[in-house]
Amino acid sequence: MAKKLPATDVVVVGLGWAGSIIAKELADEGLRVMGFERGAWRDTASDFNIASVTDELRYVQRQELMLRTRQNTCTLRNKPGETALPMRTWGSFHPGNGTGGAGNHWAGITFRFQPEEFRLKSHLTERYGSQAIEGLTLQDWGTTWEEMEPHYDAFDRVAGISGKAGNIGGTIIEGGNPFEGPRSREYPNPPTKQTYAPTLFAEAARNMGYKPFPVPSALASQGYTNQYGVTMGPCTFCGFCTNYGCANYSKASAIVNVLPALVRMPNFTANTHCEVLEVTKDSTGKRATGIVYVDANGDKWEQPADIVVVAAFTFENVRLMLLSGIGKPYDPISNTGTTGRNYAYQTANNVQLFFDDKNFNPFIGGGAIGMGIDEFNNDNFDHSGLGFVGGGSTRVTPIGAAPINARPVPPGTPKWGKEWKKTTAQYYAASMSIGCEASNYSARTNYLSLDPTYKDPHGRPLLRITFDFTENDLRMAQYVTDKTAEIAKALNPKMMFASPRKGPWSNTSYQSSHVVGGFVMGADPATSSVNKHLQVWGVPNLFVVGASAFPQNPGYNPTGTVGALAFKAAHAIRTQYLKRPGEMISV
């Protein structure tokens, strides 16, 4: 039996971006907030010291910042009729572990979604007819760009995003992204300087009539202090960014931008090495009463709370809801139920270029330093007659060619030996890649559920992923990769190799950690789990916040929207819920 603790005002499950922001905002309101994190407390000075952080073996090969699969993993299959098998190592995506979560090892690319993305089903139906999205389970978000923009702005400020606005108040600004929604003001920091490869790409794209812009980046281009009084240092282009923590306090994360302020507040308590097992409910099932968790000693505790916020990684948000009996589990046969519905991913495409006459100095870089175009993203181009919807963000972002993994050689090169060494030396500095990170639109048979066979060390079922790319995704991937190849060809490389996403999906190689959906937001409780305030339908004191709320995934990185949703939920709790606890939206 769990030992019952004294009640608190708020418990927050997960101390990554979403959980840390909500905890800080509610602590500012004067509430007693307790945060729970499965992993360890992480701190830049001790965990990501400049003398030890540039360790490729430790952070890339051994995945030190990732969740240990012996703690918890997922099972996977492509189709509902298949038997799912567990992931023994992380390949396709990298769930984080410890305070800061996956935000510690992210690249830092920080787009806002476009206005039409929040009413995607309606938008595409109005423009192309319902037949254009047949076979997909697209949904509107139940919110609007106008409601989201102030919270995007709040996240930009807390994370110190570097970039160039392309649309301020409806006025298109030269040098920014002309396809973005109207923002209220300029980015808090100017764009980072660009290295050679993005500069070359932008020049070629501009000559072809496209409008390149600096990729919005959570790497600070200059010294910056945010609204919480926390200071960042400018990025040094060290090249150890993606998969690593940042020793320079330059890459925004919860441990850099939020937790240093939050942990000093007397009404906040962080509980690390504590795994939350379930959200508890009262006898009616219409009120969350707190959580049950296991601490580092294996002791089980019940923490009562007036408000419960679940803000973990997508997979654990959904799994915790399934284990806690929150909502009806999704059934792909009847297309009913909401918990687990509309799981989505992204499609990663690229064109690799090899030159004889260029030196890109690829060891200089960062996860979000680059240039991009958006002409072939989302619905920025006419899809009539193409046989698909969706698109991707095309960009060059050299992350830093680390010594173990950076071996860019043309296909057909031997895997080892004299010829491999010669080719590695020839092309290490003379190759570049143009990527196109593209959308993945939800389908009926892509969903999350509890596995009937495999269990975690606590005896709880693992989360089962049922997912594969649809024909819509694969047609889209081929189209955007062909367009990317046209730009690549204009650079006149010695060789180029286009790699559009092909099916089936597997765990054999890293693609992105942009997993979304499963506990989605919307205006209809029959097809969504939370309302536009991230409040669970029918359980009004429970809020589930994160990329799990996305009904589908556009051609952008999710973190900026996760941060905006965290501010959105916190704002609703502060301005509406606390004044009148209960359902903030009646249906």
C-alpha positions in Angstrom: 0.0 0.0 0.0 1.1 3.5 -0.8 1.8 5.8 2.2 -0.3 8.9 2.0 1.4 12.3 2.2 0.0 15.7 3.1 -1.9 17.3 0.3 -0.4 20.1 -1.9 -2.0 22.6 -4.3 -0.4 21.2 -7.5 1.6 18.2 -8.7 3.4 18.4 -12.0 4.6 15.1 -13.6 7.7 15.7 -15.7 10.2 18.6 -15.4 11.1 19.2 -19.0 10.0 22.3 -20.9 6.3 21.9 -20.4 6.3 20.9 -16.8 8.9 23.4 -15.7 7.1 26.3 -17.4 3.8 25.4 -15.8 5.4 24.8 -12.4 7.0 28.2 -12.5 3.9 30.0 -13.7 1.7 28.4 -11.0 4.3 28.9 -8.3 4.3 32.6 -9.3 0.6 32.6 -8.6 1.5 31.6 -5.0 0.4 27.9 -5.2 2.4 25.1 -3.5 3.8 23.1 -6.4 5.5 19.7 -6.3 7.3 18.5 -9.4 8.1 14.9 -10.1 10.8 13.6 -12.4 11.7 10.0 -13.1 15.4 10.7 -13.7 18.1 12.6 -11.9 18.5 16.3 -11.2 20.6 17.8 -14.0 22.6 21.0 -13.8 24.8 22.6 -16.5 27.8 23.3 -14.2 28.1 19.7 -12.9 26.5 17.6 -15.7 27.6 19.4 -18.8 31.0 20.8 -17.7 33.2 22.1 -20.5 35.8 19.5 -19.6 33.5 16.5 -20.1 30.5 17.4 -22.2 32.2 16.9 -25.6 32.2 13.1 -25.2 30.7 11.5 -28.3 31.1 8.0 -26.9 29.2 8.9 -23.7 26.4 10.9 -25.2 25.9 9.6 -28.7 27.0 5.9 -28.6 25.9 5.2 -25.0 23.0 7.7 -25.0 23.6 8.9 -21.5 20.9 11.6 -21.6 18.2 9.1 -22.8 15.8 7.0 -20.8 17.3 3.6 -20.0 15.3 0.9 -21.8 15.5 -1.3 -18.8 13.6 1.4 -16.8 10.9 1.6 -19.5 10.6 1.1 -23.2 8.0 0.7 -25.9 6.9 -2.1 -28.1 6.4 -1.5 -31.8 4.7 -2.8 -34.9 3.5 -1.4 -38.2 0.0 -2.9 -38.5 -2.7 -3.7 -35.9 -2.6 -7.4 -36.9 1.1 -7.8 -36.1 2.7 -8.8 -32.8 4.6 -5.9 -31.3 8.2 -6.4 -30.1 10.1 -4.3 -27.5 12.8 -1.7 -28.3 16.0 -2.9 -26.7 17.8 0.3 -27.7 16.6 3.7 -28.9 17.0 4.2 -32.6 14.2 6.0 -34.3 13.7 8.5 -31.4 15.4 9.5 -28.1 13.2 10.0 -25.0 15.1 12.0 -22.4 15.7 11.3 -18.8 16.1 13.6 -15.8 15.2 17.2 -15.3 15.1 19.1 -18.6 14.0 15.9 -20.4 14.5 15.6 -24.1 15.0 19.4 -24.1 18.6 18.8 -22.9 19.7 17.0 -26.0 17.5 18.7 -28.6 18.9 20.6 -31.6 17.1 23.9 -30.8 15.1 24.5 -34.0 12.1 26.5 -32.8 9.4 27.2 -35.4 5.8 28.3 -34.7 3.1 26.4 -36.5 1.2 28.3 -39.2 -2.3 29.7 -38.6 -4.0 27.1 -40.8 -2.4 24.2 -38.9 -4.8 24.8 -36.0 -7.8 24.3 -38.2 -6.1 21.9 -40.7 -9.1 19.6 -41.4 -11.4 22.6 -42.1 -8.7 24.4 -44.1 -7.9 21.5 -46.4 -11.6 20.5 -46.9 -12.5 24.1 -47.8 -9.6 24.4 -50.3 -9.5 20.9 -51.9 -12.7 19.1 -50.8 -13.1 16.2 -48.4 -11.8 13.7 -50.9 -8.3 15.2 -50.6 -8.0 14.0 -47.0 -9.8 10.7 -47.4 -8.2 7.9 -45.4 -6.7 10.4 -42.9 -8.0 11.3 -39.4 -7.0 15.0 -39.5 -8.6 17.2 -36.8 -8.8 20.8 -35.9 -7.1 21.8 -32.7 -10.0 23.6 -31.1 -7.9 26.8 -30.8 -6.8 29.5 -33.2 -3.6 31.3 -34.2 -4.9 34.4 -32.4 -5.2 32.5 -29.2 -1.8 30.8 -29.6 0.3 33.8 -30.6 0.7 35.5 -27.2 1.9 32.1 -25.7 4.3 31.6 -28.6 5.7 35.0 -27.8 6.0 34.1 -24.1 8.0 31.0 -25.0 10.2 32.9 -27.4 11.1 35.3 -24.6 11.8 32.6 -22.0 13.9 30.6 -24.4 15.7 33.6 -26.0 14.9 32.5 -29.5 17.2 33.9 -32.2 15.7 34.7 -35.6 14.3 37.2 -38.0 10.6 37.9 -38.2 8.9 37.5 -41.5 5.5 38.8 -40.6 4.8 41.4 -37.9 1.2 42.3 -37.5 0.4 41.3 -41.1 3.3 43.2 -42.7 5.8 40.9 -44.5 9.4 41.6 -43.5 12.3 41.1 -45.9 14.7 38.5 -44.8 12.3 36.5 -42.6 10.0 33.7 -43.3 7.1 35.1 -45.4 4.9 32.1 -44.7 4.8 32.5 -40.9 1.7 33.7 -39.1 1.6 37.4 -38.1 3.6 37.8 -34.9 3.2 40.6 -32.4 6.9 41.6 -32.4 10.4 40.7 -33.5 12.4 37.8 -32.1 14.1 38.5 -28.7 17.5 37.9 -30.3 18.9 38.5 -33.8 19.8 35.5 -36.0 23.0 33.6 -35.3 25.8 34.0 -37.8 25.8 31.5 -40.7 28.5 29.0 -41.7 29.4 28.3 -45.3 27.0 25.5 -46.2 23.8 27.4 -45.2 25.1 30.5 -46.9 25.7 28.6 -50.1 22.2 26.9 -49.9 20.5 30.3 -49.3 22.3 31.9 -52.3 21.2 29.0 -54.6 17.6 29.1 -53.3 17.4 32.9 -53.7 18.7 32.6 -57.3 15.9 30.1 -58.0 13.2 32.6 -56.8 12.8 31.2 -53.2 12.9 33.3 -50.1 15.4 31.8 -47.6 15.5 32.9 -44.0 17.5 32.1 -40.9 16.2 29.0 -39.1 14.6 30.2 -35.8 17.0 29.0 -33.1 17.1 28.3 -29.4 20.9 28.9 -29.5 21.5 32.4 -28.2 23.2 34.7 -30.7 24.2 37.0 -27.9 24.1 37.3 -24.2 20.4 37.3 -23.1 18.4 37.5 -19.8 14.8 36.2 -19.9 11.7 37.3 -18.0 12.6 34.9 -15.1 16.0 36.7 -14.6 18.0 33.8 -16.0 21.0 34.6 -18.3 22.2 32.8 -21.4 25.6 33.1 -23.1 26.2 33.3 -26.9 26.6 30.2 -28.9 30.3 29.3 -29.7 29.6 27.0 -32.6 31.3 24.2 -30.8 29.6 21.5 -32.8 28.5 19.4 -29.8 24.8 20.3 -29.6 22.4 17.6 -30.8 22.5 14.7 -28.3 24.5 16.8 -25.8 23.9 19.3 -23.1 25.3 22.8 -23.5 28.3 23.8 -21.4 28.0 27.4 -22.4 24.4 28.1 -21.2 23.8 28.9 -24.9 21.2 26.3 -25.9 17.8 27.0 -24.3 16.4 24.2 -22.1 14.4 23.9 -18.9 17.6 23.5 -16.9 19.1 26.7 -18.3 16.1 29.0 -18.7 13.4 28.0 -16.1 14.6 25.7 -13.3 17.4 27.9 -11.9 14.6 30.5 -11.1 12.0 27.9 -10.1 14.2 25.9 -7.7 14.8 29.1 -5.6 11.1 29.5 -4.9 10.1 28.4 -1.4 6.7 27.1 -2.6 8.2 24.7 -5.1 9.7 21.2 -4.4 11.4 19.0 -6.9 11.3 15.2 -6.4 13.7 13.4 -8.6 14.3 9.6 -9.1 10.5 9.3 -8.6 8.5 7.4 -11.1 4.8 8.2 -11.2 2.7 5.0 -11.5 -0.8 6.5 -11.9 -3.1 9.4 -11.5 -5.6 8.7 -8.8 -9.3 9.6 -9.0 -12.2 9.8 -6.6 -15.1 7.4 -6.6 -16.9 9.3 -9.3 -14.0 9.2 -11.7 -14.6 12.9 -12.4 -11.9 14.4 -10.2 -8.2 13.6 -10.0 -7.1 13.3 -6.4 -3.3 13.2 -6.9 -0.7 10.7 -8.0 1.0 7.5 -6.8 4.7 7.2 -7.3 7.7 5.1 -6.4 10.9 6.7 -5.0 14.6 5.7 -5.5 14.3 3.3 -2.5 11.4 1.5 -4.1 8.9 2.9 -1.5 5.4 3.7 -2.8 3.8 7.0 -1.9 0.5 8.8 -2.6 0.7 12.5 -3.1 -2.8 14.2 -3.0 -3.2 17.5 -4.9 -6.0 19.8 -5.9 -4.6 20.2 -9.4 -2.7 17.5 -11.3 -0.6 18.4 -14.4 0.9 15.6 -16.5 3.6 17.1 -18.7 6.0 14.3 -19.6 7.2 13.1 -23.0 4.5 12.1 -25.4 4.7 8.4 -24.8 4.6 8.7 -21.0 1.7 11.2 -21.1 -0.4 8.7 -23.1 0.7 5.6 -21.2 0.0 7.2 -17.8 -3.5 8.1 -19.0 -4.1 4.5 -20.2 -2.8 3.1 -16.9 -4.9 5.5 -14.9 -8.1 4.8 -16.8 -8.4 8.4 -18.0 -10.6 8.5 -21.1 -11.7 5.6 -23.3 -8.9 3.7 -25.0 -8.9 4.2 -28.8 -10.2 1.4 -31.0 -9.1 1.5 -34.6 -11.8 -0.9 -35.8 -14.7 1.1 -34.5 -12.8 4.4 -34.7 -14.0 5.2 -31.2 -12.2 6.2 -28.0 -9.7 9.0 -27.6 -6.8 7.8 -25.4 -4.1 6.7 -27.9 -5.8 8.3 -30.9 -4.0 10.1 -33.7 -0.4 9.2 -33.0 1.8 10.8 -35.6 5.5 11.2 -36.3 7.5 13.0 -39.1 9.1 12.0 -42.4 12.8 12.8 -42.7 14.2 13.3 -46.2 17.5 14.6 -47.4 19.9 15.1 -50.3 23.6 14.5 -49.7 26.1 16.5 -51.8 29.8 15.8 -52.5 32.2 18.3 -53.9 35.8 18.4 -55.1 36.3 22.2 -54.7 34.8 23.2 -51.3 35.8 23.0 -47.6 32.8 23.4 -45.3 34.7 23.1 -42.0 31.9 20.8 -40.8 33.1 20.6 -37.2 31.9 24.2 -36.8 28.2 24.3 -36.2 25.2 23.9 -33.9 21.9 22.1 -33.9 19.9 25.1 -35.0 22.3 27.2 -37.0 21.2 27.3 -40.6 19.1 28.7 -43.4 15.8 27.3 -44.7 12.9 27.8 -47.2 9.2 27.1 -46.7 7.9 27.1 -50.2 7.2 23.4 -50.1 6.0 23.1 -46.5 2.5 22.3 -45.2 -0.1 24.0 -47.6 2.2 26.8 -48.8 1.9 25.4 -52.3 -1.0 24.2 -54.4 -1.7 20.5 -53.8 -4.4 20.2 -56.5 -3.9 17.0 -58.5 -0.7 16.0 -56.6 -2.4 13.0 -54.8 -1.2 14.1 -51.3 -1.4 16.9 -48.7 1.3 18.1 -46.5 4.9 19.1 -47.0 8.2 19.9 -45.3 10.7 22.5 -44.0 13.7 22.5 -46.4 16.9 23.7 -44.7 20.7 23.3 -44.2 21.6 23.1 -40.5 25.1 21.7 -40.0 25.0 20.3 -36.5 28.8 19.8 -36.2 30.6 16.8 -37.7 31.8 14.9 -34.6 34.8 12.6 -35.0 33.2 9.2 -34.5 29.9 9.4 -36.4 30.7 11.9 -39.1 31.8 9.7 -42.0 30.1 11.2 -45.1 31.0 8.9 -48.0 29.1 8.2 -51.2 26.9 5.0 -51.3 28.9 2.0 -52.4 32.0 3.0 -50.5 33.5 0.0 -48.6 32.6 -0.1 -44.9 36.2 -0.4 -43.8 39.8 -0.6 -45.1 42.1 1.5 -47.3 39.4 2.8 -49.7 37.1 3.7 -46.8 39.9 5.7 -45.1 40.8 7.5 -48.4 37.2 8.4 -49.2 36.5 9.6 -45.6 39.5 11.9 -45.8 38.4 13.2 -49.2 34.9 14.1 -48.3 34.8 14.8 -44.6 35.1 18.5 -45.2 33.7 18.5 -48.8 30.1 17.3 -48.3 26.9 18.9 -47.1 23.3 17.8 -46.7 20.0 19.5 -47.5 17.3 18.2 -45.3 13.5 18.3 -45.6 11.7 17.6 -42.3 8.2 16.9 -43.4 4.7 16.4 -42.1 3.0 13.2 -40.9 -0.7 13.2 -41.0 -2.7 11.0 -38.7 -4.3 7.8 -39.9 -6.9 5.5 -38.4 -4.4 2.6 -37.8 -1.6 4.7 -36.3 -2.3 4.8 -32.5 -0.9 4.0 -29.0 -2.2 1.3 -26.7 -1.0 -0.9 -23.8 0.9 -4.0 -24.8 -0.8 -7.2 -23.7 2.5 -9.1 -23.2 5.4 -7.0 -22.1 5.7 -5.2 -18.8 8.0 -2.7 -17.0 9.9 -3.5 -13.8 6.8 -2.4 -11.8 4.6 -4.9 -13.6 2.8 -2.4 -15.7 2.1 -2.9 -19.4 4.5 -1.2 -21.8 3.2 1.3 -24.3 2.6 -0.3 -27.7 3.2 1.8 -30.8 1.3 0.9 -33.9 2.6 3.0 -36.8 3.5 3.1 -40.4 3.9 5.8 -43.0 0.8 6.2 -45.2 0.7 6.5 -49.0 0.0 10.2 -48.5 3.2 10.6 -46.5 5.3 8.6 -49.0 4.0 10.6 -52.1 4.6 13.8 -50.2 8.2 12.7 -49.3 9.1 11.9 -52.9 7.7 15.3 -54.1 9.5 17.5 -51.5 12.8 15.5 -52.0 12.6 16.1 -55.7 12.2 19.8 -55.1 15.1 19.7 -52.7 17.2 17.9 -55.3 16.6 20.7 -57.8 18.3 23.2 -55.4 21.1 20.7 -54.7 21.7 20.3 -58.5 22.0 24.1 -58.8 25.0 23.9 -56.5 26.8 21.8 -59.1 28.2 19.1 -56.8 30.4 16.3 -58.1 27.8 13.8 -56.8 24.4 14.0 -55.1 22.2 11.4 -53.6 18.5 12.0 -52.8 16.9 10.0 -50.0 13.1 10.4 -49.7 11.5 8.6 -46.8 10.5 5.1 -47.8 8.4 2.7 -45.9 8.0 0.8 -43.7 8.8 2.7 -40.5 11.4 0.9 -38.3 13.6 1.5 -35.2 16.9 0.8 -37.0 18.1 4.4 -37.4 17.5 7.8 -35.8 14.8 9.9 -37.6 13.7 12.4 -35.1 12.2 12.6 -31.6 9.2 14.5 -32.9 6.6 11.9 -31.8 3.2 13.5 -31.2 -0.5 12.8 -30.5 -2.3 10.1 -28.5 -4.0 12.5 -26.1 -5.1 15.2 -28.5 -6.8 18.5 -28.1 -10.0 19.6 -29.8 -13.5 21.0 -29.4 -15.3 17.6 -29.4 -14.9 15.2 -26.6 -15.8 12.3 -29.0 -12.6 12.8 -30.9 -10.3 14.7 -28.4 -9.0 14.1 -24.9 -8.4 17.7 -23.8 -10.0 21.0 -24.6 -8.1 24.1 -25.8 -6.9 24.8 -22.3 -5.3 21.3 -22.1 -8.0 20.4 -19.5 -9.1 16.8 -19.7 -12.7 16.4 -20.7 -14.8 15.2 -17.7 -11.9 15.5 -15.2 -11.5 19.3 -14.9 -8.7 19.4 -12.4 -6.4 17.3 -14.6 -4.3 18.9 -17.3 -2.2 16.9 -19.8 0.3 19.1 -21.7 2.8 18.4 -24.3 3.2 17.1 -27.9 0.7 14.4 -27.0 -1.9 17.1 -27.6 -1.1 17.5 -31.4 -3.8 16.0 -33.5 -1.3 15.6 -36.4 2.2 16.8 -37.2 3.1 19.5 -39.7 6.5 20.0 -41.3 8.0 21.8 -38.3 9.8 20.9 -35.1 7.4 20.6 -32.2 9.2 22.2 -29.2 8.1 25.8 -29.8 4.4 24.7 -29.9 4.9 22.5 -26.8 6.2 25.6 -24.9 3.4 27.7 -26.2 0.8 25.1 -25.0 2.5 25.1 -21.6 2.1 28.8 -21.3 -1.5 28.5 -22.6 -2.5 25.9 -20.0 -0.9 27.9 -17.2 -2.6 31.1 -18.3 -6.0 29.4 -18.3 -5.4 27.9 -14.8 -4.3 31.3 -13.4 -6.9 33.5 -15.0 -10.0 31.2 -15.2 -9.7 27.9 -13.3 -8.5 29.2 -10.0 -11.3 31.8 -9.9 -13.9 29.1 -10.7 -12.7 25.5 -10.5 -14.4 23.2 -12.8 -15.0 22.7 -16.6 -13.7 25.8 -18.4 -15.6 24.7 -21.6 -19.0 23.2 -21.4 -20.3 20.8 -24.2 
